[in-house]
Amino acid sequence: MTSADRLPLSAVLITRNAASQLGECLASVDFCDEIMVVDSGSEDETVAIAEARGARVVQCDWRGFGPQKQFAVEQASHDWVLCIDADERVSEGLREGILAALSAPTHRSYRFARCNRFMGRYLKHGEGYPDWSLRLFDRRRARWSDDAVHEKVLATGKTGTLPGDLLHDSAESLETYLAKQNRYSTLAAEAALACGKRATVMHLLLSPLLRFMKFYFLRMGLLDGLPGLVHILVGCAASFAKYAKMLDFQRSNQ
């Protein structure tokens, strides 16, 4: 299929010090008509790699995940955008699904499964899969939320589902992953408090337990072996930390 047989598409990324993973990511979106990279002050070879792959690079100070991604979408040359992170790759099956959808769109936004690699294994159950991600959309009908963390695409109308996986191949160590989850739990706690939400001891006790039951047993995370178990337990710990931080803030401001 040639570009003349479908709507034009911009691949959109935000980056910072992503040189170790960016090359494979950009290679996987070479079917797009444009690659738009918004960088927030990389100190490695990120910008050079992006430009060598033909990407258009714009510098922008960090605004938070949602606002940064929305800014990047607004810089794109085409209305249809594919939003992807530097540690993700479009599989061949997903590539075919995207091209087919853009040849005759039936929706203004599309989601697809994201397959996460954790502790050397692609997770196929539990919290790690299918991890539905809405990343392909007409920016005239959808936009990124303003959330600083756990951002999401807000779309009007029904969302279609595409075959194929978006491969999330994070190279971070378990130690780095745990540190990131700690930061995310702080941001999640701050966001909840800013919205007027309050935590209770019941949240602290029940949220991790219910989360474990859901993802390890109901969503069959047990079939992913040790990586699946660790992934779910880290998520439970992050949930516990979020409510603990909210309670700590509430007590200190009584």
C-alpha positions as CSV (number, residue, x, y, z in Angstrom):
1,M,0.0,0.0,0.0
2,T,1.4,3.4,-1.0
3,S,0.8,6.6,0.9
4,A,-1.5,7.8,-1.9
5,D,-3.9,4.9,-0.9
6,R,-4.5,6.2,2.7
7,L,-4.7,9.3,4.9
8,P,-1.3,10.9,5.7
9,L,0.1,10.0,9.2
10,S,2.5,11.6,11.6
11,A,4.3,9.6,14.2
12,V,4.7,11.7,17.4
13,L,7.2,11.2,20.2
14,I,8.4,13.0,23.3
15,T,12.0,12.3,24.3
16,R,14.7,13.0,26.8
17,N,17.9,11.1,26.9
18,A,16.5,8.2,24.9
19,A,19.5,7.4,22.6
20,S,19.8,3.8,23.7
21,Q,16.3,2.9,22.4
22,L,15.3,5.5,19.9
23,G,16.8,4.0,16.8
24,E,14.7,0.8,16.9
25,C,11.6,2.8,17.8
26,L,12.0,5.2,14.8
27,A,12.7,2.3,12.5
28,S,9.4,0.7,13.4
29,V,7.5,3.9,12.3
30,D,9.3,4.4,9.0
31,F,6.0,3.8,7.2
32,C,4.6,7.1,8.6
33,D,4.7,10.2,6.4
34,E,6.3,12.3,9.1
35,I,8.1,11.7,12.4
36,M,7.7,14.5,14.9
37,V,9.9,14.5,18.0
38,V,9.5,16.9,20.9
39,D,12.7,16.8,23.0
40,S,13.0,18.2,26.5
41,G,16.7,18.9,26.7
42,S,18.4,15.6,26.0
43,E,22.1,15.5,27.0
44,D,22.9,12.3,25.0
45,E,22.7,11.6,21.2
46,T,18.8,11.5,21.1
47,V,18.5,14.6,18.9
48,A,21.2,13.5,16.5
49,I,19.7,10.0,16.1
50,A,16.2,11.5,15.5
51,E,17.5,13.9,12.9
52,A,19.6,11.1,11.2
53,R,16.3,9.1,10.8
54,G,14.6,12.1,9.1
55,A,12.6,13.2,12.1
56,R,11.7,16.8,12.7
57,V,12.8,17.9,16.2
58,V,11.4,20.6,18.3
59,Q,12.7,21.6,21.8
60,C,10.3,22.2,24.6
61,D,10.8,22.5,28.3
62,W,9.1,19.7,30.3
63,R,5.4,20.3,31.0
64,G,4.3,17.0,32.4
65,F,3.4,13.9,30.4
66,G,-0.1,14.9,29.2
67,P,0.7,18.5,28.3
68,Q,4.0,17.5,26.7
69,K,2.3,14.9,24.5
70,Q,-0.5,17.3,23.5
71,F,2.1,19.9,22.6
72,A,3.8,17.3,20.4
73,V,0.5,16.4,18.7
74,E,-0.1,20.0,17.9
75,Q,3.3,20.3,16.2
76,A,2.5,17.5,13.7
77,S,1.9,18.3,10.1
78,H,-1.0,15.8,9.7
79,D,-4.3,15.5,11.5
80,W,-3.9,11.7,12.0
81,V,-1.2,11.0,14.5
82,L,0.3,7.9,16.0
83,C,1.7,8.6,19.5
84,I,4.5,6.3,20.6
85,D,7.2,6.3,23.3
86,A,10.9,5.9,22.7
87,D,11.0,2.5,24.3
88,E,8.1,1.1,22.2
89,R,8.1,-0.5,18.8
90,V,5.3,-1.0,16.3
91,S,5.0,-4.8,15.4
92,E,4.5,-5.9,11.8
93,G,1.0,-7.0,12.6
94,L,0.1,-3.6,14.1
95,R,1.8,-1.8,11.2
96,E,-0.5,-3.6,8.8
97,G,-3.5,-2.8,11.0
98,I,-2.7,0.9,11.0
99,L,-2.3,1.1,7.3
100,A,-5.5,-0.8,6.7
101,A,-7.4,1.5,9.0
102,L,-6.1,4.7,7.4
103,S,-7.1,3.5,4.0
104,A,-10.8,3.7,4.9
105,P,-11.3,4.9,8.5
106,T,-14.4,3.7,10.3
107,H,-13.6,5.5,13.5
108,R,-11.8,8.7,14.5
109,S,-9.6,6.9,17.1
110,Y,-8.1,3.5,17.5
111,R,-6.7,1.4,20.3
112,F,-4.5,-1.6,20.3
113,A,-2.8,-4.0,22.7
114,R,0.5,-3.1,24.3
115,C,2.8,-6.0,25.2
116,N,5.1,-5.1,28.0
117,R,8.6,-6.7,28.5
118,F,9.4,-7.1,32.1
119,M,12.4,-9.0,33.7
120,G,13.2,-10.4,30.3
121,R,9.8,-11.7,29.4
122,Y,6.9,-10.3,27.4
123,L,3.9,-10.4,29.7
124,K,0.7,-11.9,28.1
125,H,-1.6,-11.9,31.1
126,G,-2.4,-10.0,34.3
127,E,-1.8,-6.2,34.4
128,G,0.8,-6.4,31.6
129,Y,-1.5,-7.5,28.8
130,P,-3.4,-6.5,26.7
131,D,-2.8,-3.1,28.3
132,W,-5.1,-1.4,25.8
133,S,-3.6,1.8,24.5
134,L,-5.4,4.5,22.4
135,R,-2.6,5.9,20.4
136,L,-3.9,6.4,16.8
137,F,-6.4,9.2,16.4
138,D,-7.6,12.2,14.4
139,R,-6.4,15.2,16.5
140,R,-9.5,17.1,15.5
141,R,-11.5,14.6,17.5
142,A,-9.2,13.7,20.3
143,R,-6.5,15.1,22.6
144,W,-4.2,14.1,25.5
145,S,-5.4,14.8,29.0
146,D,-3.7,17.4,31.1
147,D,-2.6,14.8,33.7
148,A,1.1,15.1,34.7
149,V,1.2,11.3,35.1
150,H,-1.1,8.4,33.9
151,E,-2.1,10.6,31.0
152,K,-4.7,9.3,28.5
153,V,-6.2,10.3,25.2
154,L,-9.7,11.8,25.5
155,A,-11.6,11.0,22.3
156,T,-15.1,11.8,21.0
157,G,-17.2,9.0,19.5
158,K,-16.5,5.3,19.5
159,T,-13.0,4.0,19.4
160,G,-12.0,1.1,17.1
161,T,-9.7,-1.8,17.9
162,L,-6.7,-2.8,15.7
163,P,-5.0,-6.1,15.5
164,G,-1.3,-6.5,16.4
165,D,0.8,-5.4,19.4
166,L,2.7,-2.3,20.4
167,L,5.9,-3.8,21.9
168,H,7.0,-2.0,25.1
169,D,10.6,-3.1,25.4
170,S,11.8,-1.1,28.4
171,A,15.5,-1.7,29.1
172,E,15.3,-0.3,32.7
173,S,16.5,-2.4,35.6
174,L,14.2,-3.6,38.3
175,E,15.8,-1.0,40.6
176,T,15.0,1.8,38.1
177,Y,11.5,0.5,37.6
178,L,10.8,0.5,41.4
179,A,12.2,4.1,41.7
180,K,9.9,5.2,38.8
181,Q,6.9,3.6,40.5
182,N,7.7,5.4,43.7
183,R,7.7,8.7,41.8
184,Y,4.5,7.8,40.0
185,S,2.8,7.0,43.3
186,T,3.8,10.5,44.6
187,L,2.4,12.2,41.5
188,A,-0.8,10.1,41.7
189,A,-1.3,11.0,45.3
190,E,-0.8,14.7,44.6
191,A,-3.2,14.5,41.7
192,A,-5.9,12.8,43.8
193,L,-5.5,15.3,46.6
194,A,-5.7,18.2,44.1
195,C,-9.1,16.8,42.9
196,G,-10.4,16.9,46.5
197,K,-10.2,13.1,47.0
198,R,-9.3,11.7,50.5
199,A,-7.8,8.4,51.5
200,T,-8.9,6.1,54.3
201,V,-7.3,3.2,56.1
202,M,-9.6,1.0,54.1
203,H,-8.1,2.2,50.9
204,L,-4.7,1.5,52.2
205,L,-5.6,-2.1,53.1
206,L,-8.0,-3.1,50.4
207,S,-6.7,-1.5,47.3
208,P,-3.5,-3.6,47.1
209,L,-5.3,-6.8,48.0
210,L,-8.1,-6.3,45.5
211,R,-5.5,-5.4,42.9
212,F,-3.6,-8.6,43.5
213,M,-6.8,-10.8,43.3
214,K,-7.8,-9.1,40.0
215,F,-4.6,-9.3,38.1
216,Y,-3.0,-12.5,39.5
217,F,-6.0,-14.7,39.5
218,L,-8.9,-13.2,37.5
219,R,-6.5,-11.9,34.7
220,M,-4.3,-15.0,35.0
221,G,-1.1,-13.2,35.8
222,L,0.1,-16.4,37.4
223,L,0.7,-17.8,33.9
224,D,3.5,-15.3,33.4
225,G,5.7,-17.0,36.0
226,L,8.0,-15.0,38.3
227,P,8.1,-11.8,36.1
228,G,4.3,-11.7,36.2
229,L,4.2,-12.1,39.9
230,V,6.8,-9.4,40.5
231,H,5.1,-7.0,38.1
232,I,1.8,-7.4,39.9
233,L,3.3,-7.1,43.4
234,V,5.1,-3.9,42.4
235,G,1.8,-2.5,41.2
236,C,0.2,-3.4,44.5
237,A,3.0,-1.8,46.4
238,A,2.6,1.4,44.3
239,S,-1.1,1.4,45.2
240,F,-0.3,1.1,48.9
241,A,2.3,3.9,48.6
242,K,-0.2,6.2,46.9
243,Y,-2.7,5.9,49.7
244,A,-0.1,6.0,52.4
245,K,1.2,9.3,51.0
246,M,-2.3,10.7,50.8
247,L,-2.9,9.7,54.5
248,D,0.4,11.2,55.5
249,F,-0.5,14.5,53.8
250,Q,-4.0,14.5,55.4
251,R,-2.6,13.9,58.9
252,S,0.1,16.6,58.6
253,N,-2.5,19.2,57.4
254,Q,-5.2,18.6,60.1
